[in-house]
Amino acid sequence: METNTDNRMDAAYSILFSPPDISEEEIEEVAMALRSGWITTGPRTKKLERRIAEWLKVSKCVCLGSQTACSETALRILGIGKGDEVITCAYTYTATASVIAHVGAKIVLVDCQKDSFLIDYDAVEAAINENTKAIIPIDLGGVPCDYNRLFQIVENKKSLFNPANDVQKAIGHVAICADAAHAFGSLWYEKMVGSIADFSSFSFHAVKNFTTGEGGALTWKTIPEISDEEIYHKAQLLSLHGQSKDALAKTQLGAWEYDIVGTWYKCNMTDIAAAIGLRQLDRYQGLLEKRRIINEAYDAAFKPLGLEIMPHYTKEYTSTGHLYLVRVPEITEQQRNEIITKMGVAGIACNVHYKPLPMHTAYKEMGFDIGDFPNSYERFENVITLPNHTLLKKDDVDYVISKFTEIVKRYIR
C-alpha cells in the first residue's frame, strides 16, 4: 500500500466519505421506469412498499420523499400539535427534532448516556409528564436503541398519558416513534427494526446504506382497533395534498373524480426513486455483508490502540454498520479537527456525527444550551467518523487503517 501513498496525497479526497453504491441494475430499472411513461408515484413505488413491508415483517409500509417526511407524518397521524411535548436526544441530526417544531409541539431534549451515543433512558423517564405524547429515540449509526427499556418506561408512565386522538388512545401509551434513518436492516433481539417501535422512519438519502437518491419509508406496529389500511390511507392523504385518490388510482377508467379532504402536504416518492430502491433491495443483503467486513477490519486495527469504537455487532443486536464512529480519548475538539485535516491531506475524507443540536443557532435561539448536555459534548469533541461504504476496496481499507493509525498515535496519551 505504501507505494500508492504519494499518488493518493496528490489527489483531493481520493477516498470519498460516502458515495452511493449504484450498479447497472439500478440504472437499467430507472431507464425502464422512464420508458414506461410512469415516473411519479405508481406501480414501482407500490411494489417497493410491499417488498419492504414483507422484508421487515410488518403489514404495511409507506414510501415518501424523505425520512423527515416519514417522521413528521407519524406525528401528524398521532395528532400531535400545539401544547404537546415530544422527547428526543440532543445528540442527533436536526431532522430528528425539527419535525416536532413542524407540527407545533414543544421539543424536549435530553442528553445521551455517559458512555454511549444513544439516548439517556433515565432522562427520558424523568422528562415524561402529562403533555408528553411521543418519544423519538435514534438508532444512531444503525445501532438499535434499547426498545425493551423504552417500552418499559412508557408502561411505567401510563398514568400520566392523556391521549389526544383515536390513534393515541388505541396505542395506550406515549408513542415510540423511532428515528431509524440509519437502521434499515438492523436487528434487535432478532426482530427487524421497523417492526418494533410504534412508528419507525427510515432514510434512503444518497449517503445511506440503501438509497433511492432521496426518499424514506414509514412503518408501524399494528395498532389495536385501528386497521393498518386506515393508517396507510391517512399517510397517503398527508403526503399528497389531502387528495382522496393518487394518480395511479385516477388512471382507472372513469375514475378521474377525487376529493380534497385536507389542506396537507406533498412528499410522495416517485417511481424513478422507487426503481433505484427495487434493485438496491435485490442487492442489499450483500451490501450489508460488505459493510460488516469493513467495520470488523477497522475494529481489529483500532481496538488495540485504546480507541473507543461504536460496537455494531453484539449478542443483543446486529447493526447495519452505517457509521463507523471512533473516539480518541482525552483529545480536545481542536485536536480532533487537526486529525480530520491530516486525514484529508492524505486523501481520506472523514466526518463528524454529530454536532449536538444545542450547538446550532436554531436551537440556541430556542433556549437550549450545550452546557446542559455534558455527555453529548463529551461525545462530540473527540469523535471522528471514518469512511465506511461498499465501494471501498481492501486496499482502500488498508490505507485508511494505515494513515489513521499513523496520525492518531501522535495524539494518544
PyMOL commands that set and color helices and strands:
alter all, ss='L'
color gray80, all
select helices_A, chain A and resi 2-10+24-36+43-56+67-77+94-102+121-127+140-142+147-156+158-160+166-171+228-239+247-250+271-305+333-345+357-359+361-365+370-372+374-381+394-408
alter helices_A, ss='H'
color red, helices_A
select strands_A, chain A and resi 61-64+85-89+106-110+132-136+175-179+187-188+191-192+199-203+216-220+308-309+317-318+324-327+383-386
alter strands_A, ss='S'
color yellow, strands_A
deselect
rebuild
show_as cartoon
